[in-house]
Amino acid sequence: MPETIQFDPKAQGPLRGIRVVDLSRLIAGNMLSLQLGDFGADVIKVEPPEGDPLRQWKDEGHALFWKVYGRNKRSLALNLREPAGMAALKALLATADVFIENFRPGTLEQMGLAPQTLLAANPQLIVVRISGFGQTGPYAHLPGFGSIVEGMSGFAHRNGFPDREPVLPPLALADMIAGVYGASAVVTALFARERGLAAGQVIDLSLLEPIVSVLGPEAALYSVTGKTKMRSGSASNTSSPRNVYRARDGRYLAVSGSTPQVARRILEIIGRSDMLDDPRFATNEQRVKHRELVDEAVGDWFARHDHDEALDIMRSAGATVGPIYSPADAANDPHFIERGVTVDAVDAEYGRLPMHNIVPRLSATPGVWQRPAPTLGQHNDEILGELGL
């Protein structure tokens, strides 16, 4: 059974004492502040009276996105259209180390919260500005949801099968990547502040640039060759064999021969050592050029073996292979359970609620489970009281 996590508001992580004011909405900012909250920062989620729209993202009526990405945060509901609400926010920002926002560029200035104004009042403040395309450039003024960025970044161009339309990811990928990049940038800025290299500063975090950075040398390839990689399904443009294969019993496995040694091992396992003497398959570059033939040979072998049998044979011989899991499969895998990849967090509504563990794992200063996702405005009295309001 997965480990059961009890929340402890007194738990102290390595970022204790760091106050984060998160005025963002939806995924990227919540992902960013989650990373900081998981390691002990005091994350104050400032929400409008109707709540962060992430609370409305539901699966079959269950607001599980908020349950997961709202953990380790306090909720302060403020009406920023009212003078009292704006005064409370400004008082809070005077005590903050980090401020996260994701309004369209220019909106913060219209609210009287321009970064230079905030830094004049609190010179140590780190301001994270999340937007679709960044604070400058011809597209800065455009709304930038992750789906648009995933299309413009080149990701969708590469994702899917060559004979079908480009495929957007089925999750908020650009937002998630930006959130992780943003957390790294915040910790870097805090470290620079600690070392006296800077006081406060502004972090310009677009959704576009982080996802472009994880696509590999796509721009370099186009510059050098004048060509762009096309969609290849689950196959790879850089190594072969590499694909998803169907076993005799209808289940699927993933195989990767990313090094010459492993590729040789896979071809030996399937009884096709002869392919290594064929110029079409002797090197990785040639195997990639003729990957359809490689996939045919590997696929034929899997089609003659049931899933578990194929998995055992491949693993016993040192090949890199793994099953294609659903969440139900992962929940029962002994490695997932022993490692605590997901844990059961105590939840007032559901009793216990599985969610991803805190990552990464630090040996001396691990993350902490301080609070479950708050109800809207749950900490208003507590936070305003701390400000003397």
PyMOL commands that set and color helices and strands:
alter all, ss='L'
color gray80, all
select helices_A, chain A and resi 27-38+53-56+64-69+83-93+107-110+115-121+146-152+155-158+173-194+208-213+218-225+260-269+273-277+284-289+291-303+307-316+327-331+334-339+380-386
alter helices_A, ss='H'
color red, helices_A
select strands_A, chain A and resi 4-5+19-22+42-47+73-77+98-101+126-131+201-206+242-246+252-256+321-323+342-347+351-356
alter strands_A, ss='S'
color yellow, strands_A
deselect
rebuild
show_as cartoon
